[in-house]
Amino acid sequence: MRYTLVSTYNKEGLEPLVRELGSMGYRILSTGGTADHLREMGFHISDISEYTGSPEILGGRVKTLHPKVFSGILSRRDNEDDACDLESIGAHSIDIVICNLYPFKETISKHDCNLEDAIEQIDIGGVSLLRASAKNYKDVVVLSSPSQYEEFIERIRNGRFDMQYKKELAISAFKQTTEYDNTIAQYFIDNSDSRSSGLPQVIYPRIIQSLRYGENPHQHAYLYSLDLSEIPIDKIQGKKLSYNNLLDADSALSAILEFEKPASVIVKHLTPTGIAVADTIEQAYLNAFECDKISPYGGIFAFNRELDLATTEKVSKLFAEIIIAPSFSEESLSLLSKKKKLRLLTYDPQMKADGISLRSTLFGTLVQTRDMSLIESMEVVGSAPVSEIDLNELAFGMTCVKHVKSNAITLSKGFATVGIGGGQPNRVGSANIAISQAGDKTRNSYLASDAYIPFSDTVEVAHRAGVKAIIEPGGSIRDKEVIEKANELGVGLVFSGQRHFRH
């Protein structure tokens, strides 16, 4: 007699699977709820308690944890001592194990979940069954997900039970138990009084998408999910996303989520070429595009409102790699559908770009909380007058400069960038780039610096270009020198108290 053990929380797809096994002469062993479910469908099922001679106890907490069950799974079929041990306790080899786990992750996601609810959804027997079956994959087939049933049925009908297939099923089972245990561990860490850093102590990566390639076509790449507040995006049109596409899309989306008013962000090679907010999404786009009319070619265009036809008609005049918006009007989709390769991405505008940031290095992977705050305080430190309107403009500039590679400088006016400089080894170099880009628009503009201004030369350069006021974090040993130069030149100076490096 050949034995199959079925113990599942998710009972999807069991009927055709169990029918196939029954037709092939397998005796089906099952636990309480699963056994009742299968009997209701007309199957003859043997209870585990009948097989083991031990009843389910502790309200169902102990069902399968028995030597006759686990010896039947773990016994090596080519080992005579194992066969003798089985015979001595009246156990039989169990060749197929069908098992999935209590929904711990789904339970703790509910807003009204308490600790007792979570604890009761920690599967013990199921995890043990999966691990034991996967360990002995040479002799046992383990099905840990309903998604595997269809292929299994096809294979068992045709006798295609090769070792590689069984090993892949074992890997899938081990991955599930690992993710399951990590989720439990992180839940208890999150609910521990000792946690203070806000960083996860357990991270479980899983592949969610293969990519066209990495940074270059010869580099292989996958997109992994770490379940760390990642923002889901939906691709509704266009070519497959590459590594570089995702990085640029991340840069654009991170910036656009900063704004409440209609906003437009254009990004090229991880650098914003223009950022603006306005009363309409169309005007925001036009203002953002004015900052740099050359670089947006082949760029990423992001919006925080539905993309309407008027804006789409203007954006579609350029070659774009990706357009990101919460949604697209029917007229916009109809127009953009003519560009078959253009990628259109949608996202939930209520999402926040918070959570955790990771970066791989040769020495290990760095993990940090994302840079979500903006300003610790708005302290006017110079003698030149700074109005409430000026402060709002400066706050906009600091919001923009957060998303530029350090050393970063932005020039803005009318809540739109007019010049952007970044990625330079010195701050005055970035200022010169931004000023050169802005040209005459520098007059009465606002300069934002992602970190403190270390020398007064940046203030002098800004003044010559016509900058009205500067915002920077402060904190340099030469703050006094910088303040004195701003006072001498009549440039408004505000300290924000918070640095925003983006290396």
C-alpha positions as a printed Julia matrix, in Angstrom:
503×3 Matrix{Float64}:
   0.0    0.0     0.0
   1.32   3.43   -0.98
   0.56   6.35    1.35
  -0.08  10.06    0.82
  -0.4   12.55    3.66
  -2.66  15.58    3.11
  -2.7   18.37    5.7
  -3.55  21.8     4.31
  -4.98  25.12    5.43
  -5.57  26.29    1.85
  -7.73  23.58    0.29
  -7.81  25.08   -3.19
  -7.31  22.49   -5.95
  -7.37  19.44   -3.68
 -10.26  17.63   -5.38
  -8.61  16.77   -8.73
  -5.32  16.04   -7.0
  -6.75  13.61   -4.45
  -8.94  12.0    -7.12
  -5.85  11.33   -9.25
  -3.94   9.84   -6.31
  -6.9    7.68   -5.31
  -7.21   6.31   -8.83
  -3.58   5.23   -8.63
  -4.09   3.26   -5.44
  -2.71   5.68   -2.86
  -4.18   5.51    0.64
  -4.92   9.05    1.78
  -3.97   9.99    5.35
  -5.3   13.32    6.57
  -5.88  15.54    9.58
  -9.14  16.82   11.11
 -10.27  19.79    9.01
  -8.7   18.56    5.79
 -10.11  15.05    6.29
 -13.62  16.44    6.82
 -13.3   18.6     3.71
 -12.24  15.65    1.55
 -14.98  13.39    2.92
 -17.55  16.02    2.02
 -16.32  15.67   -1.57
 -16.89  11.9    -1.41
 -13.35  10.63   -0.83
 -12.45   7.75    1.48
  -9.96   9.19    3.95
  -8.0    7.64    6.83
  -7.53   9.87    9.85
  -4.0   10.4    11.07
  -5.21   9.58   14.58
  -6.49   6.2    13.31
  -3.14   5.52   11.64
  -1.01   6.54   14.64
  -3.33   5.25   17.35
  -3.06   8.66   19.04
  -5.9   11.2    19.07
  -5.49  14.84   18.11
  -4.92  16.75   21.35
  -4.54  20.27   22.74
  -7.37  21.57   20.59
  -5.65  20.48   17.4
  -2.21  21.84   18.28
  -0.82  18.29   18.08
  -2.01  16.23   15.13
   0.83  14.96   12.95
   3.72  15.11   15.43
   4.12  11.36   15.86
   6.93   8.84   15.18
   4.76   6.79   12.81
   4.23   9.87   10.65
   7.76  11.24   10.62
   9.5    7.87   10.4
   7.32   7.14    7.35
   8.48  10.37    5.74
  12.15  10.31    6.77
  12.91   6.62    6.23
  15.48   5.93    3.53
  14.0    3.4     1.14
  17.34   1.77    0.4
  18.31   1.4     4.08
  17.49  -1.98    5.68
  17.81  -0.65    9.23
  15.25   2.07    8.46
  12.87  -0.58    7.07
  13.26  -2.65   10.24
  12.56   0.39   12.41
   9.38   1.12   10.48
   8.21  -2.46   10.85
   8.94  -2.47   14.58
   6.48   0.39   15.22
   3.93  -0.63   12.59
   4.64   2.37   10.35
   4.56   2.65    6.56
   6.52   4.72    4.07
   4.73   7.95    3.13
   5.66   8.78   -0.45
   3.78  12.03   -1.06
   3.19  14.9     1.39
   0.71  17.65    0.5
   0.89  20.46    3.03
   0.55  24.22    3.31
   0.71  26.43    6.37
  -1.52  28.47    8.63
  -1.85  32.04    7.27
   0.39  33.79    9.79
   1.31  36.7     7.51
  -2.3   37.34    6.5
  -3.41  37.2    10.14
  -0.91  39.78   11.42
  -1.8   42.07    8.5
  -5.3   42.55    9.95
  -5.7   45.78   11.9
  -7.44  44.02   14.81
  -4.88  41.21   15.17
  -3.58  40.75   18.72
  -0.71  38.65   20.06
  -2.94  35.68   20.93
  -4.41  35.63   17.41
  -0.91  35.7    15.92
   0.42  32.93   18.15
  -2.44  30.58   17.23
  -1.5   30.98   13.56
   2.08  29.79   14.08
   2.15  26.44   12.33
   4.26  23.77   14.02
   3.28  20.44   12.49
   3.01  21.82    8.97
   6.48  23.33    9.0
   7.87  20.06   10.38
   6.14  18.05    7.65
   7.52  20.27    4.92
  11.06  20.21    6.3
  11.06  16.43    6.81
   9.66  15.78    3.32
  12.08  18.21    1.68
  15.01  16.67    3.54
  14.1   13.25    2.15
  13.22  14.53   -1.33
  14.96  11.57   -2.97
  12.18   9.33   -1.69
   9.32  11.75   -0.95
   7.45  14.21   -3.16
   6.46  17.35   -1.25
   3.75  19.69   -2.57
   3.73  22.93   -0.59
   1.47  25.09   -2.77
  -1.73  24.61   -4.81
   0.12  26.17   -7.75
   2.15  22.94   -8.0
  -0.8   20.55   -8.3
  -1.48  20.82  -12.02
   2.08  20.0   -13.07
   2.25  17.2   -10.49
  -0.89  15.56  -11.9
   0.52  15.72  -15.41
   3.84  14.26  -14.28
   2.36  11.43  -12.22
   0.18  10.4   -15.15
   3.2   10.21  -17.42
   5.7    8.87  -14.9
   7.98  11.9   -15.17
   9.21  11.95  -11.57
  12.85  12.79  -12.22
  15.14  13.74   -9.36
  15.52  17.34  -10.49
  11.76  17.91  -10.28
  11.62  16.44   -6.78
  14.58  18.6    -5.74
  12.88  21.74   -7.05
   9.79  20.91   -4.99
  12.03  20.48   -1.94
  13.68  23.85   -2.55
  10.26  25.47   -2.78
   9.26  23.9     0.55
  12.44  25.08    2.27
  11.97  28.6     0.88
   8.44  28.68    2.25
   9.45  27.55    5.72
  12.32  30.05    5.75
  10.05  32.94    4.77
   7.44  31.75    7.27
   9.91  31.62   10.16
  11.42  34.98    9.23
   7.97  36.58    9.19
   7.27  35.21   12.67
  10.64  36.36   13.97
  10.16  39.85   12.56
   6.65  40.07   14.04
   8.0   39.36   17.52
  10.89  41.78   16.99
   8.47  44.49   15.87
   6.35  43.91   18.95
   9.26  43.8    21.37
   9.93  46.6    23.85
  13.63  46.28   23.13
  13.36  47.36   19.5
  14.51  50.94   18.96
  16.32  51.33   15.62
  13.3   50.89   13.35
  15.36  48.5    11.21
  14.46  44.86   10.55
  16.68  42.2    12.06
  15.42  39.58    9.62
  15.19  40.13    5.86
  13.97  37.44    3.47
  14.49  38.12   -0.24
  12.36  36.41   -2.88
  12.45  36.78   -6.64
   9.37  38.49   -8.04
  10.54  39.32  -11.56
  13.36  38.58  -13.97
  14.8   41.64  -15.69
  15.96  42.16  -19.28
  19.46  42.66  -17.91
  21.37  44.49  -15.19
  23.22  47.78  -15.61
  24.58  46.44  -18.91
  23.23  43.77  -21.31
  25.88  41.23  -20.28
  24.82  41.39  -16.59
  22.04  39.07  -15.38
  19.48  40.55  -12.98
  16.34  39.78  -10.96
  14.02  42.02   -8.98
  13.61  40.78   -5.42
  10.97  41.64   -2.87
  11.99  42.01    0.74
   8.48  42.83    2.02
   9.82  46.12    3.41
   7.09  48.6     2.5
   7.79  48.28   -1.2
   5.44  50.28   -3.41
   3.64  48.1    -5.94
   3.67  49.35   -9.51
   1.69  47.99  -12.46
   3.09  48.04  -15.98
   0.13  48.54  -18.29
   2.08  48.91  -21.51
   5.53  48.62  -23.02
   8.75  46.65  -23.01
  10.06  44.63  -20.1
  11.7   46.73  -17.39
  15.48  46.67  -17.02
  17.63  47.35  -13.97
  18.31  50.93  -15.09
  14.6   51.5   -15.78
  13.76  50.45  -12.24
  16.42  52.67  -10.68
  15.25  55.68  -12.67
  11.6   54.9   -11.9
  12.48  54.63   -8.22
  14.18  58.01   -8.33
  11.22  59.66  -10.08
   8.58  58.05   -7.88
  10.45  58.84   -4.66
  10.48  62.5    -5.66
   6.9   62.78   -6.93
   5.52  61.27   -3.71
   6.9   64.26   -1.79
   4.24  66.62   -3.13
   0.57  67.21   -2.33
  -0.19  69.74   -5.09
  -0.14  68.68   -8.77
   3.5   67.88   -9.52
   5.75  66.71  -12.32
   9.23  65.19  -12.04
  11.5   64.37  -14.98
  14.48  62.08  -14.32
  17.45  61.02  -16.45
  20.17  58.7   -15.16
  18.95  58.98  -11.55
  19.12  62.77  -11.69
  16.09  65.07  -11.83
  16.21  67.33  -14.87
  13.18  69.26  -13.65
  10.72  69.33  -10.74
   7.68  71.57  -10.4
   4.34  71.93   -8.65
   1.48  74.04  -10.02
  -2.3   74.37  -10.03
  -2.61  71.83  -12.87
  -0.62  68.78  -13.88
  -0.13  70.27  -17.35
   1.4   73.47  -15.99
   3.56  71.51  -13.56
   4.95  69.51  -16.5
   5.61  72.6   -18.59
   7.46  74.26  -15.69
   9.52  71.14  -14.96
  10.45  70.78  -18.64
  11.6   74.42  -18.8
  14.4   73.64  -16.33
  16.27  71.53  -18.9
  14.91  71.06  -22.41
  17.76  68.83  -23.64
  18.23  66.08  -21.04
  14.62  64.77  -20.82
  15.05  62.91  -24.15
  14.85  59.21  -23.21
  13.96  60.09  -19.63
  11.37  59.14  -17.01
   8.31  61.36  -16.63
   6.41  61.1   -13.33
   3.13  62.71  -12.23
   1.06  62.62   -9.05
  -2.3   63.09  -10.78
  -4.1   61.2   -13.55
  -2.39  61.98  -16.84
  -4.9   63.88  -18.98
  -4.93  64.28  -22.73
  -3.62  67.88  -22.76
  -0.52  66.9   -20.78
  -0.08  63.67  -22.72
  -0.05  65.53  -26.03
   2.9   67.59  -24.8
   4.82  64.7   -23.2
   4.35  62.48  -26.26
   6.3   64.94  -28.42
   9.45  63.6   -26.73
  10.96  60.14  -26.65
  10.34  58.75  -23.17
  11.43  55.45  -21.64
   8.75  55.46  -18.92
   5.74  57.52  -17.91
   4.55  57.06  -14.33
   1.19  58.28  -13.04
  -1.51  57.1   -10.64
  -3.73  56.56  -13.69
  -4.14  57.53  -17.34
  -7.27  58.92  -18.96
  -8.78  56.82  -21.75
  -7.8   59.49  -24.27
  -4.21  59.45  -23.0
  -3.99  55.66  -23.24
  -5.36  55.75  -26.75
  -2.7   58.26  -27.81
   0.19  56.55  -26.0
  -0.79  53.08  -27.24
   0.71  54.05  -30.6
   4.13  53.95  -28.91
   4.26  50.19  -28.33
   7.64  50.15  -26.59
   6.86  53.02  -24.2
   6.45  51.72  -20.66
   3.45  53.04  -18.73
   3.48  52.46  -14.97
   0.73  53.14  -12.44
   0.96  53.34   -8.66
  -1.23  54.06   -5.64
  -0.9   57.81   -4.89
  -1.7   57.15   -1.23
   1.48  55.13   -0.83
   4.47  56.63    0.99
   8.09  56.08    0.04
   8.99  55.09    3.58
  10.39  51.82    4.88
  13.9   50.55    4.4
  16.67  51.3     1.93
  19.4   48.77    1.06
  22.64  49.14   -0.82
  25.06  46.4    -1.76
  28.78  46.89   -1.16
  31.82  44.62   -1.43
  31.84  44.49    2.36
  28.2   43.66    2.99
  24.74  45.12    2.47
  23.92  48.45    4.11
  20.43  48.82    5.56
  18.93  52.15    6.65
  15.58  53.83    7.13
  14.6   56.04    4.2
  15.11  59.81    4.3
  11.5   60.84    4.93
  11.81  64.04    6.96
  12.76  67.39    5.48
  13.56  70.17    7.95
  14.31  70.17   11.67
  13.72  73.91   11.95
  13.58  76.96    9.69
  16.01  79.32   11.35
  16.73  82.63    9.62
  20.38  83.13   10.56
  21.3   86.05    8.29
  20.34  89.71    8.57
  18.76  89.96    5.11
  14.93  89.77    5.35
  13.27  86.43    4.54
   9.48  86.48    4.1
   6.92  83.73    4.59
   6.72  83.35    0.82
  10.51  83.02    0.7
  10.41  80.29    3.35
   7.86  78.31    1.32
  10.01  78.61   -1.78
  13.07  77.5     0.19
  11.2   74.51    1.61
  10.28  73.5    -1.95
  13.94  73.81   -2.95
  15.05  71.62   -0.04
  12.44  69.02   -1.03
  13.9   68.94   -4.54
  17.57  68.89   -3.52
  16.93  65.74   -1.43
  16.61  63.84   -4.7
  19.81  65.06   -6.38
  23.15  63.3    -6.06
  25.4   64.96   -3.49
  27.05  67.4    -3.44
  23.66  68.78   -4.52
  22.48  72.28   -5.36
  19.12  73.32   -6.8
  17.91  76.7    -7.95
  14.15  77.21   -7.98
  11.62  79.95   -8.52
   7.84  79.88   -8.59
   7.92  76.36   -7.13
   9.83  74.99  -10.11
  13.5   74.14  -10.49
  15.41  76.38  -12.88
  18.86  74.84  -12.35
  20.17  71.57  -10.89
  23.76  70.64  -10.1
  24.99  67.54   -8.32
  27.43  64.66   -8.13
  30.46  66.96   -7.93
  33.39  66.55   -5.5
  32.93  70.15   -4.32
  29.82  72.19   -3.61
  30.74  75.31   -5.54
  31.17  73.12   -8.62
  27.57  71.93   -8.29
  26.44  75.55   -7.78
  28.2   76.62  -10.96
  26.48  73.85  -12.93
  23.05  74.85  -11.61
  23.7   78.55  -12.31
  24.98  77.83  -15.81
  21.87  75.79  -16.55
  19.5   78.42  -15.17
  21.02  81.35  -17.04
  18.93  84.52  -16.63
  16.37  82.59  -14.53
  18.82  82.69  -11.62
  17.74  86.28  -10.88
  15.67  86.28   -7.65
  15.81  82.48   -7.43
  16.26  80.35   -4.32
  19.27  78.11   -3.73
  19.01  74.88   -1.72
  22.02  72.86   -0.59
  21.68  69.24    0.57
  24.49  69.67    3.14
  26.16  72.59    4.85
  28.02  75.13    2.74
  31.64  74.71    3.87
  33.07  77.93    2.39
  31.7   81.37    1.59
  32.63  80.97   -2.1
  29.28  79.32   -2.82
  27.48  82.35   -1.36
  29.57  84.69   -3.5
  28.84  82.69   -6.67
  25.13  82.66   -5.83
  25.06  86.39   -5.19
  26.75  87.22   -8.51
  24.08  85.14  -10.26
  21.26  87.02   -8.51
  20.11  84.43   -5.95
  17.71  85.96   -3.44
  17.99  83.47   -0.54
  19.76  80.26    0.43
  18.68  77.29    2.55
  21.23  74.83    3.92
  21.43  72.56    6.98
  24.19  74.51    8.77
  26.64  72.8    11.08
  29.95  73.71    9.45
  32.9   74.98   11.5
  32.78  77.95    9.09
  29.09  78.76    9.58
  30.03  82.15   11.0
  32.08  82.97    7.9
  29.21  81.92    5.62
  26.66  83.96    7.61
  28.89  87.04    7.53
  29.32  86.77    3.75
  25.54  86.41    3.25
  24.97  89.49    5.43
  27.6   91.46    3.55
  26.03  90.62    0.2
  22.41  90.92    1.33
  21.52  87.31    0.58
  18.87  85.71    2.82
  20.21  82.69    4.72
  18.17  79.97    6.43
  19.43  76.91    8.32
  17.22  73.8     8.14
  19.18  71.72   10.66
  18.92  68.54    8.57
  21.32  67.11    5.97
  20.12  65.16    2.92
  23.1   63.44    1.31
  22.19  61.1    -1.56
  25.38  59.3    -2.52
